[in-house]
Every structure is written in structure tokens, then in C-alpha cells.
């Protein structure tokens, strides 16, 4: 009788172990490496090695930038093209972030992904088919891919071969018996399970601000004020209200404005101009107030003076518009090197 009871208990224990293994979930993705040079592959390998094996407990937060660290020469990173073709130290690392992001989308409710920035219309690579999945990361600018685990435990596996970068997320007990997901097939992404709805890029523009450090300083301050602004359908956006006074006490310095005059906050109108360029042909936005430099415009950041938006907080001259589309949108404005970008996503 005792032997029989022990056998039953052992069977139940084995069944319980099997149920635990089956309770594990595995979410995967991959991106192709076709056309990637040796420097990019080297940078990717460094990022992949840093991420592989990371374990995030329930409620824990993962940061791509904190895990991979600064992309600098003294840490072994090389100069290579990034997602928009510019050669930078650490170029190519964003593909690792994009591969991880695709796996996170497949994980659904197992993770809560923080808002991401993507290359949008500036994406010229081919490792993802939709630029909405081409994630940008920048350690110095604090542009990150981060998420919070909602699983009991989440393990990240990343690896490479000659053809692909792979990422697999295992939730639960991390059993190796958990079913693997689909990968890229013939260069086309085959999502696994239910993919969380991707945000859709509906408007985008960029302006080369030149190498004037004073102008770039003011542009960056204004862009940071606007970045990550959400608008519901019917909401109005006021440049002056969001950016605020362009004054010394708020960090603004003297720089050249659109008509060549040095003023405190000079260059901020470039940010208004990139907003205008991004929405001017989009029927989902209605312009409420707009002024331009007109014949006084003598700079080169936009080709036409009709696109050189003039704003002045002190006199109340504003650039404003209303979002008239469905649902909500989020406005991202940021500076990468000397280029100002504006990307607007439908949420």
C-alpha cells in the first residue's frame, strides 16, 4: 500500500512539473542581416551579447540603453551606418532593439512597453518591412527601448548567425520545452500569435539645422518641450503654450533667427517649421494660426519662405492647429546630430 501511495504521489509530481512547463510561453522574432557590413555585424554582436540571458522578474524594468551601455570606441564599438544611412559609432545597434521590439509585440500582455521612437520616413535599411518597427535608440540622447515585465519571470535570449538576428522571450518557468515561435521566412516577417496593434506613422518631416551650436541649443530645448505630446481628437496644439517663453531663465540663449537677427531663443522657429511641414498636407490637422517670415526670411533651413514659420511668445504670435482625426496622436520632436525630426503617430 505504501509503495502504491508513493507511486501515485510521484506521478502527480511529474504531472505538476509537466503542467508548469506547458505554462511557459515563448515569443520570438528575427530580422535579416542581408547586406550588413562587418562593422555593423560587430556592433550588433556586442549588443546581442549584452542582452542575451537577461532575466526580468515580475514588475521589473528592462532598459536597452542600460543593458547595452554607451556605444563608444573605448567599449569596442565601430563606425557603421545606422538605420538612416549615417555613419556613427555603434551604427547598426538599433537592429538589435528592433528585433527585441518585434518579440515584445508578440508577447502581448506579458509586457508593458514604454513609448518608442522610430526612424519613420528616414529609414533606408531593410531589416524590417514597416518603418514603424525600426526602433531608434541613442544612449547620449536618452532615446531608449524599455519595458516592464508582467510575467512571473521573463528571460531574453538573443543570438546571431550569418543571416539573421534572433530574439526569444520566455515567460513563466523558462522551460526549454516551450514551443518556439515563427521566424522570418524568405525575408517576410511572420508574427506569432496576436501582435499588439502597432502605432501608425501618419506625419513626418525633418530639417537640417546646420552646425550653429547656439541655434541647436535653442532648437533642442524647444523640441524637448514638445516631445511626447499627446492630442485627442478635437484637441488644439499651441506652440507658445507648450514651448513657453523663450527667455534666459528657461535656458534659452542668443542665436540667429529666421531673418538673421540675434535674439534670445533664436532658432526656435525651426521647430515650429518642422511641425508645419509634417502636417501641412495632412487632412487630419486643421491650422488655427500661422505666420511666416515672408520676404524677411534669409536663412536656409527651409527652401521656401512660406514654410518658415514665425512665432513670438511676447507678442502672442503663435503657430497652432487642431487634431481633427479619429482617436489620438502623439507628437515626437527630437534632434539627432544636427537634424531636427518630427514624427506623429496615431495611437
C-alpha positions in Angstrom: 0.0 0.0 0.0 2.8 2.4 0.9 4.6 1.7 -2.4 1.4 2.3 -4.3 0.8 5.6 -2.5 4.4 6.7 -3.3 3.9 5.9 -6.9 0.7 7.9 -7.1 2.5 10.9 -5.4 5.4 10.6 -7.8 3.0 10.5 -10.8 1.2 13.6 -9.5 4.5 15.4 -9.0 5.6 14.6 -12.6 2.3 15.8 -13.9 2.6 19.0 -12.0 6.1 19.5 -13.4 4.7 18.9 -16.9 1.9 21.4 -16.4 4.4 24.0 -15.3 6.5 23.5 -18.4 3.4 23.8 -20.6 2.5 27.0 -18.8 5.6 28.7 -20.2 5.2 30.9 -23.2 7.8 31.7 -25.8 7.6 34.8 -28.1 10.1 35.2 -30.9 11.2 37.3 -33.8 14.1 37.7 -36.1 15.5 40.3 -38.6 17.6 39.6 -41.7 21.3 40.6 -41.9 21.5 40.7 -45.7 23.8 43.4 -46.9 25.2 44.2 -43.5 28.9 45.0 -43.4 31.4 43.6 -40.9 31.4 46.8 -38.7 27.6 46.7 -38.3 27.7 42.9 -37.6 30.5 43.6 -35.0 28.3 46.3 -33.3 25.3 44.0 -33.3 27.2 41.2 -31.8 28.3 43.4 -28.9 24.6 44.4 -28.3 23.3 40.9 -28.6 25.9 39.5 -26.2 25.0 42.2 -23.6 21.2 41.4 -23.8 21.3 37.6 -24.1 20.4 35.9 -20.8 18.8 38.9 -19.2 16.1 37.9 -16.7 13.4 40.3 -15.7 11.2 39.5 -12.7 7.5 40.4 -12.4 7.3 44.2 -12.2 11.0 44.6 -13.2 12.0 47.1 -15.9 14.4 46.4 -18.8 16.3 49.3 -20.4 18.1 48.7 -23.7 20.5 51.6 -23.1 21.3 50.5 -19.5 21.9 46.9 -20.7 23.9 47.6 -23.8 25.6 50.7 -22.4 27.3 53.6 -24.3 28.1 52.9 -27.9 31.7 54.3 -27.8 35.0 53.3 -29.3 36.6 52.5 -25.9 33.9 49.9 -25.4 34.7 48.3 -28.7 32.0 49.8 -30.9 33.0 50.7 -34.5 31.8 53.2 -37.1 29.0 51.8 -39.2 25.8 53.1 -41.0 22.7 53.5 -38.8 19.1 53.0 -39.9 19.1 56.2 -42.0 22.4 55.6 -43.6 24.5 58.0 -41.4 27.9 56.6 -40.2 28.1 56.7 -36.4 29.9 54.9 -33.7 27.7 51.9 -32.8 25.8 52.1 -36.1 23.6 49.1 -36.5 22.8 48.5 -32.9 19.2 49.7 -33.4 18.6 46.5 -35.4 19.0 44.6 -32.1 16.5 47.0 -30.5 14.1 46.5 -33.4 14.3 42.7 -33.2 13.6 42.8 -29.4 10.7 45.2 -30.1 9.1 42.7 -32.5 9.4 40.0 -30.0 7.8 42.3 -27.3 4.9 43.0 -29.6 4.3 39.3 -29.8 4.4 39.0 -26.0 1.2 41.0 -25.7 0.0 41.4 -22.1 3.2 39.7 -20.7 5.0 43.1 -21.0 4.2 46.8 -20.9 6.3 48.5 -23.5 7.2 52.2 -23.0 6.7 54.5 -26.0 9.4 54.1 -28.6 10.8 56.3 -31.3 11.4 55.0 -34.8 13.2 56.2 -37.9 9.9 56.7 -39.7 10.4 58.1 -43.3 14.1 58.4 -42.8 14.6 54.6 -42.5 16.5 53.3 -45.5 17.5 49.8 -44.3 15.6 46.6 -45.0 15.7 44.6 -41.8 12.1 45.5 -41.1 9.4 46.0 -43.8 7.5 48.7 -41.9 9.4 51.7 -40.6 7.0 51.8 -37.6 9.1 48.8 -36.3 12.5 50.5 -37.0 13.3 51.5 -33.4 15.8 54.2 -32.6 18.0 54.0 -29.6 20.6 56.7 -28.6 22.4 56.4 -25.3 23.6 60.0 -25.2 20.2 61.5 -26.1 18.4 59.1 -23.7 16.3 57.6 -26.5 15.6 54.1 -25.2 13.7 50.9 -25.7 12.3 49.9 -22.3 9.6 47.7 -20.9 8.1 46.3 -17.7 7.6 42.6 -17.2 4.1 41.4 -16.3 5.2 37.8 -16.4 6.3 35.9 -13.3 9.7 35.9 -14.9 10.8 36.8 -18.4 14.1 35.6 -19.9 15.6 37.2 -23.0 17.6 35.1 -25.4 19.4 36.9 -28.3 21.8 35.4 -30.9 23.0 35.8 -34.4 24.1 33.7 -37.3 25.3 34.7 -40.8 21.7 35.5 -41.9 19.6 36.7 -39.0 19.4 38.4 -35.6 17.1 36.3 -33.4 15.3 37.2 -30.2 13.2 34.9 -28.0 11.3 35.8 -24.8 10.4 33.0 -22.4 7.8 33.8 -19.7 6.9 31.6 -16.7 9.4 29.0 -15.6 11.7 29.4 -18.6 11.3 25.7 -19.7 13.3 24.8 -22.8 10.3 22.7 -23.8 8.2 25.7 -24.5 7.1 25.9 -28.2 9.2 28.2 -30.4 7.6 30.9 -32.5 7.9 31.6 -36.2 10.8 33.4 -37.7 11.3 35.5 -40.9 10.6 33.4 -43.9 12.1 34.4 -47.2 12.6 37.9 -45.8 9.0 38.4 -44.8 8.0 38.8 -41.1 5.7 36.1 -39.9 4.2 37.3 -36.5 3.5 34.7 -33.8 0.1 34.8 -32.0 -1.6 38.1 -31.5 0.6 41.1 -32.2 -0.3 44.2 -30.2 -1.6 46.9 -32.6 1.3 49.0 -33.9 1.2 52.7 -33.8 0.9 54.1 -37.3 3.2 56.9 -38.5 0.8 59.5 -40.1 3.0 62.5 -40.4 6.8 63.1 -40.6 9.3 65.8 -41.5 12.9 66.8 -40.8 15.1 69.9 -41.1 18.8 70.2 -41.2 19.6 72.9 -38.6 23.2 73.4 -39.6 26.2 73.4 -37.3 25.4 76.6 -35.3 25.7 75.3 -31.7 23.7 78.2 -30.3 20.8 77.6 -32.7 21.0 73.8 -32.0 20.8 74.5 -28.2 17.6 76.5 -28.6 16.1 74.1 -31.1 16.8 71.2 -28.7 15.2 73.0 -25.7 12.0 73.7 -27.7 11.9 70.2 -29.3 12.2 68.6 -25.8 9.3 70.7 -24.6 7.0 69.4 -27.4 8.3 65.8 -27.5 5.8 63.1 -26.5 2.8 65.5 -26.6 -0.5 63.6 -26.9 -3.5 65.0 -28.6 -7.0 63.5 -28.6 -9.4 64.1 -31.5 -10.5 67.8 -31.3 -7.6 68.9 -29.1 -5.8 72.1 -30.1 -2.0 72.5 -30.0 -0.5 75.9 -29.3 3.3 76.2 -29.9 3.6 79.1 -27.5 1.6 77.4 -24.7 3.7 74.2 -25.0 7.1 75.7 -25.5 6.6 78.7 -23.2 8.7 81.9 -23.0 12.0 81.8 -24.9 13.9 83.5 -22.1 17.2 83.2 -20.4 15.7 81.9 -17.1 14.3 79.0 -19.1 17.8 78.2 -20.6 17.5 79.9 -24.0 20.5 81.8 -25.3 21.1 84.4 -28.0 21.2 83.0 -31.6 20.3 83.9 -35.1 16.6 83.8 -36.0 14.9 83.3 -39.4 15.7 86.8 -40.6 19.3 86.8 -39.5 18.9 88.8 -36.3 20.4 87.6 -33.0 17.7 87.3 -30.3 17.2 85.2 -27.2 15.7 82.0 -28.4 16.8 82.4 -32.0 16.2 79.2 -33.9 13.1 78.1 -32.1 11.0 78.9 -35.1 12.7 76.0 -36.8 10.8 73.7 -34.5 7.5 75.4 -35.5 8.5 75.0 -39.1 9.1 71.2 -38.8 5.7 70.8 -37.2 4.2 72.7 -40.1 6.0 70.7 -42.7 4.8 67.4 -41.1 1.1 68.3 -41.1 0.6 70.8 -43.8 -0.7 68.2 -46.3 -2.4 66.0 -43.8 -6.2 66.4 -43.7 -6.3 65.2 -40.1 -5.0 68.5 -38.9 -6.6 72.0 -39.2 -4.4 75.0 -38.9 -5.7 77.6 -36.5 -3.0 80.3 -36.6 0.1 80.6 -38.8 2.5 83.4 -39.6 5.7 83.2 -41.7 8.8 85.4 -42.1 7.8 86.1 -45.7 10.3 88.3 -47.5 12.3 88.8 -44.4 13.4 85.2 -44.3 17.1 84.9 -45.2 18.2 81.6 -43.8 18.4 78.2 -45.4 16.7 75.6 -43.1 13.6 75.5 -45.3 13.6 76.1 -49.1 10.5 78.4 -49.2 9.8 81.4 -47.0 6.2 80.1 -47.0 7.4 77.2 -44.8 9.5 79.5 -42.5 7.1 79.7 -39.6 7.3 82.8 -37.3 6.4 82.6 -33.6 6.9 85.2 -30.9 5.8 84.5 -27.3 6.0 88.1 -26.2 3.8 89.5 -28.9 1.4 86.5 -28.9 2.2 85.4 -32.5 1.6 81.7 -32.4 1.5 78.6 -34.5 -1.5 76.5 -33.6 -3.5 73.7 -35.0 -6.2 71.2 -34.1 -6.1 67.4 -34.4 -9.3 66.5 -36.3 -8.7 62.8 -36.9 -10.0 59.8 -35.0 -8.6 58.5 -31.8 -5.4 60.2 -30.6 -1.9 61.0 -31.8 1.4 61.5 -30.2 3.9 64.1 -31.4 7.6 63.4 -31.1 10.2 66.1 -31.8 13.9 65.5 -31.3 17.3 66.4 -32.6 19.7 63.7 -33.9 23.2 65.2 -34.6 22.3 68.4 -36.5 18.9 67.3 -37.8 15.5 68.1 -36.2 12.9 65.5 -36.6 9.1 65.5 -36.1 7.2 62.2 -36.2 3.5 62.0 -35.4 1.9 58.6 -34.6 -1.7 57.6 -34.4 -2.1 55.6 -31.2 
